Amino acid sequence: MCIQVPIYASYLYDAVSLYAKALRQSIDENVDVRNGAAILAKIKGRNYQSESNETVRNVVTARP
């Protein structure tokens, strides 16, 4: 049985995964997890393999 998953599901997975990895890194480095700017700084510039099999290089957030 093959289930069609909307492409938006993979985008959501990628976003949550990136945030979770940055949050884990922040916790490991004893960064205040309430500091969203510090967590986003850990996401910026990352490269990763997305769930839709695209290689994403140098992640840029929407706000400076």
FIFI-643921 format. One line per field, with one value per residue: residue number from 1; residue in one letter; chain; x, y, z of N, C-alpha, C, O in turn. Coordinates in pm, 1 decimal, padded with zeros to 6 digits. Atoms other than C-alpha are relative to their C-alpha. Example, Ala and Ser with C-alpha at 12.3 -4.5 7.8 and 13.67 -1.06 7.14 Angstrom:
2
seq c(1 / 2);
type c(a / s);
mol c(A / A);
nxx c(00089.0 / -00082.0);
nyy c(-00119.0 / -00119.0);
nzz c(00000.0 / -00006.0);
caxx c(01230.0 / 01367.0);
cayy c(-00450.0 / -00106.0);
cazz c(00780.0 / 00714.0);
cxx c(00090.0 / -00077.0);
cyy c(00120.0 / 00109.0);
czz c(00000.0 / 00073.0);
oxx c(00193.6 / -00026.1);
oyy c(00118.1 / 00219.8);
ozz c(00066.5 / 00089.9);
END
This chain:
64
seq c(1 / 2 / 3 / 4 / 5 / 6 / 7 / 8 / 9 / 10 / 11 / 12 / 13 / 14 / 15 / 16 / 17 / 18 / 19 / 20 / 21 / 22 / 23 / 24 / 25 / 26 / 27 / 28 / 29 / 30 / 31 / 32 / 33 / 34 / 35 / 36 / 37 / 38 / 39 / 40 / 41 / 42 / 43 / 44 / 45 / 46 / 47 / 48 / 49 / 50 / 51 / 52 / 53 / 54 / 55 / 56 / 57 / 58 / 59 / 60 / 61 / 62 / 63 / 64);
type c(m / c / i / q / v / p / i / y / a / s / y / l / y / d / a / v / s / l / y / a / k / a / l / r / q / s / i / d / e / n / v / d / v / r / n / g / a / a / i / l / a / k / i / k / g / r / n / y / q / s / e / s / n / e / t / v / r / n / v / v / t / a / r / p);
mol c(A / A / A / A / A / A / A / A / A / A / A / A / A / A / A / A / A / A / A / A / A / A / A / A / A / A / A / A / A / A / A / A / A / A / A / A / A / A / A / A / A / A / A / A / A / A / A / A / A / A / A / A / A / A / A / A / A / A / A / A / A / A / A / A);
nxx c(00084.4 / -00077.0 / 00074.0 / -00049.3 / -00015.2 / -00014.5 / -00135.6 / -00009.4 / -00039.4 / -00146.2 / -00049.8 / 00019.4 / -00099.1 / -00131.3 / -00002.8 / -00004.2 / -00129.0 / -00104.7 / 00016.1 / -00035.6 / -00146.2 / -00054.8 / 00035.4 / -00087.2 / -00133.2 / 00005.9 / 00002.6 / -00133.3 / -00093.6 / 00054.3 / 00059.5 / 00137.1 / 00090.9 / 00103.1 / -00060.2 / 00028.5 / -00101.2 / -00117.7 / 00033.8 / 00001.1 / -00138.0 / -00055.1 / 00058.8 / -00055.7 / -00125.1 / -00006.4 / 00031.5 / 00067.2 / 00072.4 / 00141.5 / 00080.6 / 00036.0 / -00126.5 / -00072.6 / -00106.6 / 00017.6 / -00126.6 / -00004.0 / 00134.5 / 00018.3 / 00131.4 / 00078.4 / -00026.3 / -00141.9);
nyy c(-00117.2 / -00123.6 / -00116.2 / -00128.1 / -00098.2 / -00134.4 / -00053.5 / -00086.5 / 00082.5 / 00008.3 / -00132.0 / -00008.4 / 00090.3 / -00065.9 / -00114.5 / 00050.2 / 00067.4 / -00102.7 / -00067.8 / 00093.7 / 00014.2 / -00124.6 / -00003.1 / 00096.7 / -00060.3 / -00107.7 / 00062.3 / 00055.8 / -00111.0 / -00078.2 / -00125.1 / -00015.7 / 00047.7 / -00101.0 / -00098.4 / 00045.4 / -00050.7 / 00086.9 / 00127.5 / -00025.9 / -00018.0 / 00133.9 / 00053.6 / -00073.4 / 00048.9 / 00146.9 / 00079.7 / 00123.4 / 00077.4 / -00011.9 / 00120.9 / 00018.2 / 00037.9 / -00113.3 / -00048.6 / -00141.8 / -00055.2 / -00133.8 / -00039.4 / -00140.5 / -00021.1 / -00104.2 / -00131.5 / -00019.1);
nzz c(00000.0 / 00012.0 / -00048.3 / 00050.4 / -00106.3 / 00056.9 / -00005.1 / -00117.4 / -00114.1 / -00002.7 / -00040.5 / -00144.2 / -00060.1 / 00009.6 / -00091.5 / -00137.4 / -00016.3 / -00011.9 / -00127.8 / -00107.0 / -00002.1 / -00053.0 / -00141.8 / -00067.1 / -00003.6 / -00098.1 / -00132.8 / -00023.6 / -00021.5 / -00111.9 / 00046.9 / -00049.1 / 00104.9 / 00023.1 / 00089.6 / 00136.6 / 00092.5 / -00010.9 / 00064.3 / 00144.7 / 00043.5 / 00019.3 / 00123.4 / 00114.1 / 00057.1 / 00001.2 / 00118.0 / -00040.0 / 00100.8 / -00035.8 / 00008.9 / 00141.0 / 00064.8 / 00055.4 / -00086.2 / -00027.0 / -00046.6 / -00056.3 / -00039.1 / -00034.7 / -00060.8 / 00065.3 / -00061.1 / -00033.7);
caxx c(00000.0 / 00136.4 / 00028.2 / 00062.1 / 00194.9 / 00150.8 / 00479.3 / 00398.2 / 00447.1 / 00812.1 / 00858.8 / 00715.7 / 00937.6 / 01246.2 / 01156.3 / 01093.7 / 01405.5 / 01628.0 / 01483.0 / 01523.0 / 01888.1 / 01958.9 / 01776.0 / 01975.2 / 02299.4 / 02192.6 / 02116.3 / 02450.7 / 02627.2 / 02424.8 / 02260.7 / 01933.7 / 01664.8 / 01430.6 / 01666.9 / 01513.0 / 01773.6 / 02051.8 / 01871.2 / 01807.6 / 02175.4 / 02254.5 / 02026.2 / 02171.9 / 02442.5 / 02364.0 / 02362.8 / 02126.1 / 01956.7 / 01584.0 / 01314.9 / 01229.7 / 01592.7 / 01708.6 / 02040.6 / 01991.7 / 02302.5 / 02357.1 / 02016.3 / 01896.1 / 01616.0 / 01339.9 / 01429.9 / 01772.7);
cayy c(00000.0 / 00340.2 / 00653.5 / 00994.0 / 01246.4 / 01617.6 / 01798.6 / 02036.5 / 01749.2 / 01718.4 / 02094.5 / 02076.4 / 01778.9 / 01968.9 / 02278.1 / 02083.6 / 01874.3 / 02178.9 / 02352.2 / 02041.5 / 02001.0 / 02367.4 / 02341.1 / 02029.3 / 02208.3 / 02507.2 / 02284.2 / 02106.7 / 02445.2 / 02574.2 / 02848.8 / 02984.5 / 02797.8 / 03096.2 / 03296.2 / 03240.0 / 03455.6 / 03230.5 / 02919.0 / 03071.0 / 03166.7 / 02795.0 / 02723.0 / 02992.4 / 02870.0 / 02499.9 / 02250.2 / 01954.4 / 01683.9 / 01754.7 / 01490.0 / 01546.6 / 01449.6 / 01797.9 / 01922.9 / 02259.7 / 02468.5 / 02772.0 / 02801.8 / 03159.9 / 03264.3 / 03499.0 / 03777.7 / 03929.8);
cazz c(00000.0 / -00098.3 / 00083.7 / -00081.9 / 00166.3 / 00089.8 / 00017.4 / 00303.5 / 00546.1 / 00443.0 / 00482.1 / 00833.2 / 00914.7 / 00793.9 / 00997.7 / 01318.0 / 01265.9 / 01211.1 / 01516.2 / 01733.0 / 01632.4 / 01705.9 / 02038.3 / 02132.2 / 02043.4 / 02253.9 / 02552.4 / 02515.0 / 02513.3 / 02813.6 / 02606.2 / 02748.5 / 02553.0 / 02589.6 / 02368.4 / 02025.7 / 01851.8 / 01982.5 / 01861.2 / 01516.2 / 01498.8 / 01528.7 / 01230.1 / 01003.0 / 00770.9 / 00821.0 / 00538.3 / 00553.4 / 00351.0 / 00343.4 / 00378.3 / 00010.1 / -00075.7 / -00164.9 / -00034.3 / 00128.8 / 00175.6 / 00393.7 / 00559.2 / 00585.9 / 00818.4 / 00707.6 / 00950.0 / 01004.7);
cxx c(00089.5 / -00086.6 / 00063.9 / 00001.3 / 00016.3 / 00143.0 / 00018.2 / 00041.6 / 00152.3 / 00061.5 / -00011.4 / 00102.0 / 00137.9 / 00012.0 / 00012.4 / 00134.2 / 00114.3 / -00007.3 / 00043.4 / 00151.3 / 00066.2 / -00028.4 / 00089.6 / 00142.2 / 00004.9 / 00002.4 / 00137.9 / 00102.6 / -00046.1 / -00047.0 / -00143.4 / -00098.1 / -00115.7 / 00049.2 / -00014.4 / 00103.8 / 00124.2 / -00024.8 / -00002.0 / 00141.3 / 00067.5 / -00054.1 / 00062.7 / 00132.2 / 00012.6 / -00025.7 / -00070.2 / -00066.5 / -00146.3 / -00070.7 / -00040.9 / 00124.1 / 00070.8 / 00111.0 / -00016.2 / 00129.1 / -00021.1 / -00139.8 / -00002.9 / -00139.1 / -00067.8 / 00028.6 / 00147.5 / 00026.3);
cyy c(00124.3 / 00117.5 / 00125.4 / 00100.6 / 00136.8 / 00052.6 / 00088.6 / -00077.3 / -00010.6 / 00134.3 / 00017.2 / -00086.9 / 00064.7 / 00113.4 / -00045.8 / -00067.6 / 00099.8 / 00070.2 / -00090.6 / -00017.8 / 00124.9 / 00012.7 / -00094.2 / 00056.4 / 00111.9 / -00055.0 / -00055.0 / 00107.9 / 00093.1 / 00139.7 / 00004.1 / -00036.1 / 00096.2 / 00109.7 / -00049.0 / 00045.4 / -00089.2 / -00134.4 / 00017.4 / 00019.0 / -00134.8 / -00064.8 / 00066.1 / -00061.5 / -00151.4 / -00055.9 / -00125.6 / -00066.2 / 00000.8 / -00134.5 / -00028.0 / -00027.0 / 00114.0 / 00037.3 / 00150.0 / 00051.6 / 00140.8 / 00053.6 / 00146.8 / 00014.1 / 00120.5 / 00139.4 / 00013.2 / -00008.8);
czz c(00000.0 / 00041.9 / -00056.0 / 00115.1 / -00064.5 / 00018.7 / 00122.9 / 00125.0 / 00007.7 / 00038.6 / 00151.7 / 00072.1 / 00000.9 / 00101.2 / 00145.3 / 00027.7 / 00016.8 / 00135.4 / 00115.2 / 00010.6 / 00057.4 / 00149.2 / 00079.4 / 00012.6 / 00104.5 / 00142.0 / 00034.8 / 00032.2 / 00112.1 / -00040.9 / 00051.6 / -00112.1 / -00025.3 / -00094.0 / -00144.5 / -00100.8 / 00001.7 / -00068.9 / -00151.8 / -00054.5 / -00023.9 / -00128.1 / -00122.4 / -00044.9 / -00002.9 / -00139.6 / 00048.7 / -00119.4 / 00039.8 / -00016.1 / -00144.5 / -00085.8 / -00071.4 / 00097.1 / 00013.2 / 00060.8 / 00054.3 / 00030.3 / 00040.9 / 00059.6 / -00064.6 / 00055.2 / 00034.7 / 00148.7);
oxx c(00184.0 / -00197.9 / 00185.3 / -00101.6 / 00097.6 / 00206.4 / 00128.8 / 00101.8 / 00208.6 / 00165.9 / 00079.7 / 00160.5 / 00207.8 / 00114.4 / 00092.9 / 00191.5 / 00198.4 / 00094.9 / 00111.4 / 00205.6 / 00161.8 / 00056.1 / 00138.0 / 00205.5 / 00103.7 / 00072.4 / 00186.0 / 00198.0 / 00009.4 / -00031.3 / -00211.1 / -00100.4 / -00190.6 / -00026.4 / 00072.2 / 00133.6 / 00185.7 / 00065.1 / 00050.7 / 00169.8 / 00157.6 / 00008.4 / 00086.0 / 00218.0 / 00111.3 / -00095.1 / -00034.1 / -00089.2 / -00182.0 / -00019.7 / -00064.8 / 00118.0 / 00151.1 / 00092.5 / -00014.8 / 00177.1 / -00099.2 / -00185.7 / 00083.4 / -00236.3 / -00002.9 / 00018.5 / 00211.6 / 00140.6);
oyy c(00133.9 / 00135.3 / 00143.1 / 00127.6 / 00151.8 / 00024.5 / 00099.9 / -00020.9 / -00008.0 / 00138.5 / 00068.9 / -00045.2 / 00060.8 / 00126.9 / 00008.2 / -00051.5 / 00083.5 / 00091.8 / -00045.7 / -00023.6 / 00114.9 / 00059.8 / -00058.3 / 00042.6 / 00125.4 / -00002.2 / -00037.1 / 00083.3 / 00201.6 / 00236.0 / -00098.6 / 00029.4 / 00078.6 / 00199.3 / -00118.7 / -00027.0 / -00112.9 / -00191.0 / -00066.9 / -00019.1 / -00145.5 / -00155.6 / 00000.3 / -00096.2 / -00203.5 / 00005.1 / -00179.9 / -00004.1 / -00051.0 / -00226.1 / -00143.3 / -00018.9 / 00089.6 / 00030.4 / 00223.0 / -00001.0 / 00219.4 / 00149.5 / 00193.6 / -00037.2 / 00202.0 / 00238.4 / -00084.5 / 00005.2);
ozz c(00078.3 / -00007.7 / -00045.3 / 00177.1 / -00155.8 / 00120.3 / 00175.6 / 00216.4 / 00117.1 / 00103.7 / 00216.4 / 00172.1 / 00102.2 / 00168.1 / 00221.2 / 00135.4 / 00105.3 / 00200.5 / 00207.5 / 00120.9 / 00134.2 / 00225.3 / 00186.7 / 00117.3 / 00176.7 / 00228.5 / 00146.7 / 00106.0 / 00129.6 / 00034.2 / 00053.4 / -00216.3 / -00121.4 / -00131.3 / -00197.4 / -00195.8 / -00102.3 / -00131.2 / -00224.4 / -00168.1 / -00107.2 / -00183.0 / -00223.8 / 00036.3 / -00054.7 / -00220.9 / 00153.1 / -00223.3 / 00145.6 / -00080.7 / -00180.3 / -00208.5 / -00161.4 / 00218.6 / -00085.9 / 00161.1 / 00000.8 / -00031.8 / 00115.3 / 00004.2 / -00130.2 / -00017.3 / 00073.4 / 00192.1);
END
